[in-house]
């Protein structure tokens, strides 16, 4: 490898323009794939592998029956008392009338989808008749404000909390009982009247094909719904000293998209900081009067641009072959590759600067590549292999991240040993020719430039002197060696012992932006919601004929088998 780098270094010095243009051109060709760039923001596609048991069973259910309906939800809650810390009951006449006012605005909401006007009644789930299956306390009044006084006001709701299945007037507008556990939150046991939150759920029809008109109408209405809550409902609720959290089926996906665009500023700022840092650290510590010759601002900027190209080239290649990007890729890989790129750039430049100025440029670059080339190569290849192994992980988000990172680090390494070495050659030629950094076309007289005597007397930088004169001698002491090894060994053993405390799981609110309205929603869901996710039991090859006894093996009435499916479920509930 050293022999290769010696020959290669001499060749690059002779043909720097060819090396620079060809290497950058290859990566730019890969960047053309960015025209097919797409981001995957659906949670189930990010965290569940397509070949997993859960994904296969969901696909079977969705294709043979229908996907689980879309959920739009409002949680209206009272604020806890500052003295006792307990939230007052929300089941009051004033709050129920406020809920009617909110419902009226939701019913009047109209969204536009491809020129069509979409309302809640156009997309909502209607199991019986023409009324939406909205889960709300207002169903005890048939969703009609006029029935509030006719049915007896708040007392009627409190009566229905205990008799929602047996009393005709307690049935919902869609002729089904509404369990108060689905419409209330913040109560203990069955003390529904103590509830501190109204939970309003709007089930909306779902479709298998996400590009269908049905899904498009639902998404359009959901966006208008979120806008209504933010601008129209929140001010009303807050003026009544209540809290309102909300969510729609497309909220998580939309918030993930918003986070991806918001982080562009952070990534750009980090690259600017790294550019400034590299420009300062790569330069020579000569006199201030000759700084415009000895500085390496243009070289640092070019190096950072090469890092960006490697990231874009990786994303472009995988986009071209149909692999969707993820938020992890957009947020982590730019920083990851930047760290690797900065490391290699500093190593290469300082290796060239350490060579004797009496040697010709060809020998200086060759010697520098022989000195650091093998270590850079092996370190970069180990990183590429580590990420490549991660591409075997079944979780889509981690697998795609590993694939993108492996190629990005590989491209970054290739650009470092080709394009960046060529840039170092150009920079050395510029400095020797007394041309100004950032303006290489401007040449100044040699009497004002950096003389060879200045370069020979050049001192090492502050960090290099510290490592050589302070750090290395201290580490050479036997006592220091023993202490350092003991501390790191103790730290390693402590980490191994504590790793059992790591908890697995993925909280949805961790993935979302901190300023997202869903942060408060997920907090309220964990505090108030008394129902869990849907659970399905799908029986295949069922015989519907009257002669079949398979019905008795499923049902739960008196004539059914004692060990039927529903009886077993009830027994283990």
GUZA-667532 format. One record per residue: x, y, z of N, C-alpha, C in turn. Coordinates in steps of 0.2 Angstrom, whole numbers, plus 5000, padded with zeros to 4 digits. Each point is the difference from the previous one (the first is absolute). Layout:
N
XYZXYZXYZ/...
end
This chain:
573
500449945000499650065000500450065000/500650005004500450065000500450014993/500249944997500350014993499550034995/499349985001499550034995499950075001/500050025007499950075001500650054998/500649975000500650044998499950014992/499849954997500050004992499450054999/499449995003499450044999500150075002/500450025005500150075002500450034995/500549974997500450034995499650014994/499549964998499650004994499550065001/499750015006499550055001500350074999/500750015003500350064999500150024993/500149954996500150014993499350024996/499549975002499350004997499550025005/500050065004499550025005499450024997/500050034994499350024997499649944998/500449954997499649944998499749965005/500450005006499749965006499450045003/500150065000499550045003499350004996/500150014994499450004996499749944999/500349944999499749944999499749975006/500350015006499749985007499450045001/500050064999499450045002499449994995/500249994993499549984995499749945002/500349955002499749935002499550015005/500150045005499650015006499450054998/500150044995499550054998499549954996/500249954996499649964996499549965005/500349985006499649975005499550045003/500150075000499650055003499450014996/500049984993499450014996499449965002/500249945004499449965003499650045004/500250065003499650045004499350024998/500050004993499350014997499549955002/500249945002499549955002500050005008/500250055003500150005007499350005004/499949955004499350005004500249985007/499650035005500149985007499449965003/500249955003499549955003499950035007/499350025002499850035006499549965003/499849944997499449965003500449965006/499750015006500449965005500049924999/499549974998500049934999500549984995/500150044995500549994995500750015002/500150045005500650015003500349955005/499549975004500249965006499849934999/499649984995499849935000500249984993/500449945000500349974994499449974996/500150014993499549974996499949935000/500549965002499949935001499949975007/499850055004499949985007499349975001/499949965005499349975001499550065001/500150055004499550055001499850034993/500550024996499950034993499549954996/500249945000499749954996499249995002/499950005007499349995002499650074999/500350055001499750074998499850004993/500449984996499950004993499449954998/500049945003499549964999499350035002/500050035006499450035003499750054995/500550054999499850064995499749984994/500349954997499849984993499449965000/499949965005499449965000499450035003/500150045005499550045004500050074998/500350045004500150074999500550035005/500450054998500550035005499650035006/500350005006499750035005499950084999/499450025002499850074998500550055003/500050064996500550055002499750045007/500450025004499850035006500250085000/499450045002500150075001499850015007/500450035004499850005007500150075003/499550025005500150065004500049985007/500450035005500049985007499950075003/499450015003499950075004500049985007/500450035004500249995007500050065004/499849995007500150055005500750015002/500250055003500750025002500049985008/500549965002500049985007500050065005/499749995006500050055005500750015003/500250065000500750025003500149975007/499550015004500049985007500049935001/499549964998500049935001500349964994/500150034995500349964994499549954996/499450015002499549954997499650044995/499949984994499650034995499250005002/499750054999499250005001499749964995/499449985001499649964995499850054994/500049974995499950034993499250004999/499749955003499349994999499550055003/500050064997499650055002499650034994/499450045001499650024995500450054995/500450045003500450054996500549964995/500349955003500549964996499749964994/499449975002499649974995499850044994/499750065002499850054995500650024996/500650015003500650024996500249944995/499949945002500149944996499550014994/499450025001499550004994500350064996/500250055002500350064996500649974996/500449965003500649984996499849954995/499549965002499749954995499750034994/499750065001499650044995500650024995/500550035002500650024996500349944996/500049945003500349954997499549974994/499450005002499549984995500050054994/500150065001500050054995500650014996/500549965002500750004997499949984992/500350034996500049984993500850004997/500249954997500650004997500049994993/500550024996500049994993500549954997/499749954996500449954998499949994992/500450024996500050004993499350034997/499950065003499450034998499349985004/500149955004499449975003500050035007/499450015003499950025007499949945004/500450005006500049945004499850025007/499549975003499850015007500149945004/499950005006500149945004499549944998/499450024999499549954998500249974993/500450024996500249974994500549955001/500450005006500549955001499949965006/499650025004500049965007499749934999/500149965005499849945001499250005002/499649964996499350005001499849935000/500049965006499949935000499249995000/499650055002499349995000499650064998/499850004994499650064997500550064998/499850065000500350064997500450045006/500049985006500450035005500749985001/500450055002500749985001500149965007/500449965000500149965006500550045005/499950065001500450045004499949985008/500649995003500049985007500150065004/499450025003500050065004499450005005/500150045005499550015005499450034997/500050034995499550034997499549954996/500249945000499649954997499449985005/500150025006499449985005499550054998/500150054996499550054998499950004993/500249944997499949994992500350054996/500650035003500450054997499650074998/499450015004499650054998499950055006/500250064999500050055006499350015003/499549994996499350015002499849955005/500349944999499849955005500350005007/500550055001500450015006499550025005/499550054999499550025005499549955000/499849974995499449955000500149945003/500749985000500249935004500150015007/500150075002500150015007500750025002/500450034995500650035001500649955002/500450025005500649965002499749945004/499550005003499749945004499949944995/499850024994499949954995500649964998/500650044999500649974999500349965005/499950025006500249965006499649945001/499450004998499549945000500349954995/500150034994500349954995500649975001/500450035004500749975002499949935003/499449995003499949945003499549954996/499650034996499549974996500150004993/500650014997500150024993499849944995/499949945003499849944996499249985001/499750035005499349985001499550054999/500250064999499550055000500050034992/499350014998500050024993500250064998/499950055005500250074999500850015001/500349955002500850005001500349974994/499749974995500349984994500250064996/500549994996500350054996499650014994/500250054996499650024994500149954995/500549965000500149944995499849935003/499550015006499649945003500549955003/500550025003500549965003500250035007/500149955005500250035007500750034999/500150055004500650045001500349995007/500549955000500349995007500350065002/499950035006500350065003500749995001/500349945000500750005000500450024994/499650004994500350034994499950074999/499550035004499950074999500250055006/500349965005500250045006500749985002/500350045004500749985002500150045007/500549975004500250035006499549985006/499849945000499549985005500349935003/499849995006500249935003499549955000/500149944999499549955000499550024995/499350005003499550024996499650065002/500450045003499850075003500050054994/499649994995500050044994499950075001/499650025005499850075001500650045002/500549965003500650045002500550014994/499849984994500550004995500250084999/500650004998500350074999500250024993/499849954995500150014993499449974996/499850044995499649974994500549984995/499949944997500349974995499649994994/500150044995499550004994500449964994/499849954997500349964995499650004994/500350014994499650004994500349954996/499749944999500349944996499850024993/500550004995499950024993500249944996/499749984995500149954995500750004998/500349944999500749994998500049964993/500550014997500149964993500749975000/500049944997500649964999500550044996/499850034994500450044996500050075002/500650025002500150075003499950054995/500149994993499950054995499350004998/499549965003499350014998499750065002/499450014996499650075002499850005007/499849945003499749995006500650035005/500649974999500550025005500250084999/500050024994500150074998499550055003/499449985000499550045003500150005008/500249955003500149995007500650055002/500549994996500650045002499950074999/499650024995499850074999499650035006/499549965002499650025006500450005006/500549965001500450005006500450065001/500350024994500450065000499650065002/499450004997499550065002499850005007/499949935003499849995007500550035005/500749984998500550025005500150084999/499950034994500050075000499450035004/499449975000499450035003500250005008/500249945002500250005007500550055003/500550014996500550055002499850075000/499650024995499850074999499350015003/499649954999499350025002499849975007/500249945002499849975006500450015006/500750014999500450015006499950065004/499950064996499950065004499350005004/499549964997499450005004500149965006/500349945000500149965005500550035006/500550034998500550035004499750065004/499550034997499650065003499649975006/499849944999499649975006500449965005/500750015000500449975005500049924999/500049984994500049934999500649994995/500249934999500549984995499749964995/500350014994499849964994500649974996/500049935000500549974996499749964994/500349994995499749984994500549964995/499749964996500449964995499649984995/500349984994499649974994500449944998/499849964996500349944997500750024997/500050064996500650024996500450045004/499950015007500450055004500749985000/500149945002500749985001500450004994/499749984994500450014994500150074998/499550045001500150074998500550045005/500049985006500550035005500749974999/500149944998500649974998500350044994/499650014995500250044994500250075002/499750035005500150075002500750005003/500149955004500749995004500650004995/499949964994500549994996500250064996/499550054999500250064997500250055005/499850005006500350045005500749995002/500249944999500749985002500550024994/499850034995500550024995500450065002/499750045004500450065003500549985004/499849955005500549975004500649974997/499949964995500549974996500450054996/499750054997500450054997500550045005/499750015006500450045005500649965002/499949935001500549965002500650004994/499849994994500550004995500450074999/499650065002500450065000500550005005/499849985006500450005006500649954998/499949944998500649964998500450034994/499750044996500450034995500550065003/499750035005500450055003500649975004/499849955003500549965005500649974995/499849974995500549974995500450064997/499750054998500450054997500550035005/499950015006500550025005500549955002/499849945001500549955002500449974995/499850004993500449984995500650054998/499950065002500450054998500750005004/500550034997500650015004500050055005/500449995005500150055005500550054999/500050044994500550054998499850075003/500350054998499950065002499350034997/499750045004499350034998500150034993/500550034998500150044994500049954994/500249945001500049954995499449955000/499550015004499549965001499649984994/499950054995499649994994500449954996/500649995001500349954996500049935003/500250005007500049945003499449975002/499450045000499449975002499749954995/499549965002499849954996499250005000/499750064999499350005000499749974995/500350014994499749974994500149925000/500549985003500149935000499549975005/499950035006499549985005499350004997/499850054996499350014997500049944995/500549994996499949944995500049945003/500349995006500049935004499349995002/499650055003499450005003499549984994/500150034994499649994994500049934998/500649975001500149934998499649955004/500050025007499649965005499350014998/499750064998499350004998499949964994/500550004995499949964994499949935001/500449985005500049925002499349985003/499750055004499449985003499450014994/500150054996499550004995500049954995/500749984998500149944996499749945002/500149985007499749945003499250004999/499750065002499350015000499749994993/500450034995499850004993500049934997/500549965002500149934997499449965003/499950005006499449965003499350034998/500050064999499350034997499949974993/500650004996499949984993499849935000/500249955004499849935000499349995004/499750055002499350005003500049995008/500550015003500050005008499950075003/499450005004499850065003500550025005/500150065001500450035006499650005006/500350015006499650015006500350065004/499750025005500250065004500649995003/500249935002500649995004500650014995/499949994993500550014995500150075000/499550044999500050074999500350045006/500049975006500250045006500649985002/500249934999500649975004500650004995/499949974994500549994995500450064998/499750064999500550064999500550015005/499850005007500450015005500649945001/499749944998500549945001500550014995/499850014993500550004995500550075001/499750055002500450065002500549995005/499949965005500549985005500649964997/499849954996500549964997500450044995/499650044996500450044995500550055003/499850045005500450055003500649965003/499949945003500649975003500549984994/499849974995500449994994500450064997/499650055000500350064997500550035004/499950005007500650035004500649955000/499949945000500549954999500450014994/499750004994500350014994500450064999/499750065002500350075000500650005004/500049985007500550005004500649954999/499849954996500549954998500550034995/499650044995500450044995500450055003/499850045005500350055003500649985004/500049945003500649975003500649984996/499950004994500549984995500550065000/500749984998500550055000499850054993/500150065001499950054995500549994994/500649975002500549994995499849954995/499549965001499849944996499650034994/500049984994499550024995499349985002/499550044997499349985002499849934999/500349974995499849934998500249965006/500650015002500249955006499750025006/499850065002499650025006499349975000/499750004994499349975000500149925000/500449974997500149935000500249985007/500550035003500249985007499450015005/499650054999499450015005499549954999/499949984993499549944999500249945003/500749994999500349935003499950005007/500150065004499950015007499349995003/499550034996499449995003499549974996/500149984994499649974995499749935003/500549965002499749935002499550015006/500250045005499650015006499350034998/500050054995499350024998499649954997/500449964995499649954997499749955004/500449975005499849955004499450025005/500150075002499550025005499350014996/500150034994499450014996499649944998/500449954998499749944998499749965006/500350015006499749975006499350035001/499950074999499450035001499549984995/500249994994499649984994499749935002/500449965002499849935001499649995006/500150055005499650005006499250024998/500050054996499350024998499749954995/500449974996499849954995499749945004/500349985005499749955004499350025003/499950065001499450025003499450004995/500249994993499550004995499649935000/500349955005499649945000499550005006/499950065003499550015006499350004996/499549965003499450004997499650065000/500150045006499650075000500250044995/499550024996500150044994500450075001/499850045005500450065002500749995001/500249955004500749995002500449974993/499649954997500449974994500150064995/499550044998500150054995500650055002/500050025007500550045002500749985000/500049935001500749974999500250004993/499649984996500250004992500250074998/499650055002500250074998500650025003/500149995006500650025004500749964997/499949944999500649964997500250034993/499550024996500250024993500350085001/499750035005500250075001500750015002/500249955005500750005003500549984995/499849954995500449974995500150064995/499550034998500150064995500450055003/499950025007500450055003500849985000/500149945002500749975000500350014993/499649984994500350004994500150074997/499650055002500150074999500650035003/500149975007500650035004500649984996/500149944998500649984997500150014993/499550034997500150024993499950084999/499450025001499850074999500450045005/500049985006500350055005500750005000/500449944998500750004999500250054994/499650004995500150044994499950075002/499550025005499950075002500650025004/500349955004500650025004500650024996/500049964994500650024995499950074997/499450014998499850074998500250055005/499849995006500150055006500750015001/500449945000500750015001500450044994/499749994994500350044994499850075001/499450015002499850075001500450045005/500149975006500450035005500850014998/500249954996500750014997500150054995/499450024997500050054995499850075002/499950005007499850065003499350034998/499549954999499450024998499550005006/499650055000499550015006499549955001/499949975006499549965002499350034998/499649964997499350024998500050044994/500650034998500050034994500749984996/500049944998500749974998500250044993/499550034997500250044994500550065001/500050025007500350065002500749985002/500550024997500749995002500450065003/500349995006500450065003500749994999/500450055000500750005000500349955005/500649974998500349955005500250045006/500250065000500250045006499550015005/499449994998499450015005499749935002/500349954997499749935001500449975006/499849935000500349965005500749984998/500550025003500749974997500149935003/500549974996500249935002500350005007/500350065002500350005007499450005005/499550034999499450005004499749935001/500049974994499749935000500449955004/500750014999500549955004499950015007/499950075002500050015007499350005003/499649974996499350005003499949955006/499750025005499949965006499449965000/500049955003499449965001499450045003/499449984998499550035003499949995008/499650045003499949995008499849935002/499549974996499849935002500649954999/500350014994500649954999500550015005/500250065002500550015006499749975006/499450015002499749975006500149925000/499849974994500149935000500749975001/500450044997500749985000500450025006/499950055003500350035006499749985006/499349995001499750005006499649935000/499649984996499649955000500449935000/500449994995500449944999500449995006/500450055002500549985006499649985006/499450035001499649985006499749934999/499849984995499749944998500649945001/500650034999500649955000500149985007/499850035005500149985007499649945002/500449965004499749935002499450015004/500050055005499450015004499450024996/500150054995499550024996499749954996/500449954997499849954996499549955004/500249985006499649965004499350035002/500050075002499450035001499550014994/500350014994499650014994499749934999/500449955000499749934998499549985005/500150015007499549995005499450034999/500050074999499450044999499649974994/500349994994499649984994499849935001/500349965004499849935001499450005005/500050045005499550015004499350034997/500250054995499450034997499749944995/500449964997499849954995499649955004/500249985006499749945004499350035002/500050075002499450035003499550004994/500250024994499550004995499749944998/500449945001499849934998499549995006/500150015006499649995006499350034999/500050074998499450044999499649994994/500349964995499650004994499449955001/499949975005499449965001499450055002/500250065002499450055001499850034994/500249994994499850034994499349974999/499550054998499449984999499850004992/499849954997499850004993499350034999/500050034994499350034998500150064997/499550034997500150064996499450045001/500050055005499550055001499950044994/499450014998499850044994500250075001/499950035006500250075001500750024999/500549955001500750015000500250014993/499649974995500250014993499850074997/499550035003499650064998500450065002/499950064997500350065002499850025007/500450035004499850025007499450055000/500050044994499450055000499449984997/500049934999499449974996499450005005/499450024997499449995004499849935002/500449954997499849935002500449985006/500550045003500349995006499550005006/499650065000499450005005499549954999/499949984994499549954998500249935003/500649984999500249945002500049995008/500250065003500050005007499349995003/499550044997499349995002499749934998/500249974995499849934998500249955006/500750015002500249955005499650025007/499850065001499750025006499249985000/499750024995499350005000499749944996/500349974995499749954995499949945004/499449975000499949935004500049944996/500150014993499949944996500750004996/500149934998500749994997499949994992/500549984997500049994993499549944998/499850004994499649944998500349945000/499649955001500349935000499549954996/500349974995499649964995500249935001/499549954999500149935000499749984993/500449984995499749994994500049924999/499449974998500049934999499949994993/500549964997500049984993499649944999/499849994994499749934997499449995004/499650055002499449995004499449984995/499749955003499449974996499350035003/499750034995499450045002499449965000/500049944997499449964999499749985007/499349994999499649985006500249945003/500349954996500249935002500650015004/500450054999500750005004499950025007/500449975004500050015007500650055002/500350034995500550055001499850065004/499350024999499850065003500049995008/499849945002500149995007500750005003/500549994996500650015002500350075000/499650054998500250075000499550045005/499449995000499550045004500150005007/499650045004500050005007499450005004/499449984996499349995003500049935003/499449995003499949945004500149934996/499850004994500149944996500749994997/500450055001500749994997500449955005/500649984997500549955003500350045006/500149975005500350035006500750034999/500349964995500750024999500050044993/499550034998500050044994500550065000/500150034994500550055000499850065005/499450034999499850055004499949995008/499849945001500049985007500749995003/500549984996500750005002500350075001/499850044996500250075000499750045007/499449985001499750035006500349975006/500249945000500249975006500750025002/500450024995500750035001500050075000/499550045000499950075000500250035007/
end
